[in-house]
């Protein structure tokens, strides 16, 4: 068996089925949106000690972990874009839970009785734009693919 054949078998063994793909991407994006909310809440409430760390986590989760997951080989012939869209809808549906988790964590970390300012109106769209941009960049044909 050639090295190419061995590599192909390894990639197929690591490939995601649709359910695993959605579970993996949802897990990553759940963490990313929670960190995103924590960062935005901290800034809005003039608490900046952990903001850079949380923003770095958002960047890593979206632009590394999520991108690696969407670039992983898949089993079968299902539509990866459609599955990503469904995952984003799941994140959107759970945003109230993620907001609550972020609020609870920010109040705990900064020892606040409660937050004074809530998240900005456009925060959800800003997060989704980050994710969509990462998807577009990851799934667009690269110059090397020619």
N, C-alpha and C positions, 0 to 999 in steps of 0.2 A: 504494500500500500504506500503510495507516495505521500509526501508531506502535505501536499495540497488536499488530498483526499482525507487525511487525518484532520487537518484544520477544518475542513468542511463538516466533518462529523462532530467535531467539538462545538462548532458554531450551532449546528442543529440541536445538539444536546442542551445548549444554553438558551435556545430560542424560547420566547414567551408564547404561551397560548393567549387567547384574547382576555380571559379572566385574569390571569396573572399580570398581563400588561396593564390592565385597568387598575388592579389592586396596587401594583407597584407605583404607577404614576399618581394615583390618588394619594397614596401615603406620602410621597415626596411633596406634592402640591399642598397637602394639608399642613405640613410643617412650614412650607414656604409662606403661605398666606398668614399663618399665625405669627411668624417672625415679622412679616411685613406689617401687620397690624400693630404689633408691639412697638416697632420702630416709629410708626406714625403717631401712635398714642403718646409715646415718650416725648417726641418733639412737640406735639400739641400741648403737652402739660409741662413743658420746660424742664424735662428731665433727660439729660443727654448722655449720661455715663455709659450706657450699654448700646446706644443707637448704632454706632459704627459696627460693633460686633453683630448685631441683629441684621443690619444691612448686608454685611459680608455673608451671613448665613443664607439670606434670601438669594443673593447672587449665586452662591455655590449650589444651593438646592435647585434653582431654576436652570442656570447655565451650565452646570456640570451633571448633577445627579439625574435631573429630568431629561436633559439632552441625551445622556448615555442610555437611559431607559428607552427613549423613543428611537434610538438608533440600533438597539439590540435586535437581532434577527427575530422573526416571528414564525410560528408554526401555522400553516394553513394560508389561505388567501383572503383573509378578512381585511377590511379597510382601516388602516391605522389612523388616518385623519378623523374618521367617524368616531373611533374609540376615544381619541383625544378630545373631541368635542363633547362626548358623553361624560368624560371625566371632568372637564371644565364645568359642565352643567351640575355634576355632583358637588364640586367645590362651591359653586354658586349657591346651591341648595343648602349647604352646611355652613354658610358664612356666619350665621348668627352664633353657632357653637364656637367657631374659631374666634369671633370677636369677644365672646364671653371669656374664653380661655386667655386671650391676650390681655383683656382688661384685668382679670384676676391676677395674672402674672406680673403685669406692670405695677399694680397697686402693692403687690407683695414685695417685689424687688426694690421699689423706691419708698417703701413703708408709708404709703399714702392711705388715708381713710377711704377715699374714693377719687376717681379721676374728675377733674374739673371740666376738661374739654374732651368731647367725643371725637371719633374719627371724622375726617373731612368727607364731604358728600361724594367726591369723585374717587375715593380710595379703591373701591372695587374695580372700577374701569382701569385705573392705573395699574393695578396688579395683573388684571387679565391682559393688558397690553404687553407687559413684560413677558408673560407666558407665551402669548401669540407670536411675539417677535422671536423668542427662542425657538419656537416650533418652525416658523418660517425659515429661519436661518439654518436650522438643523436639517430640515427636509428639502431645502432647495438644492438643486444639483451644483456640485462644486466644480471649479475650474478643472480639477484633476480627473473628473468623470468623463471628459471628452475623449 
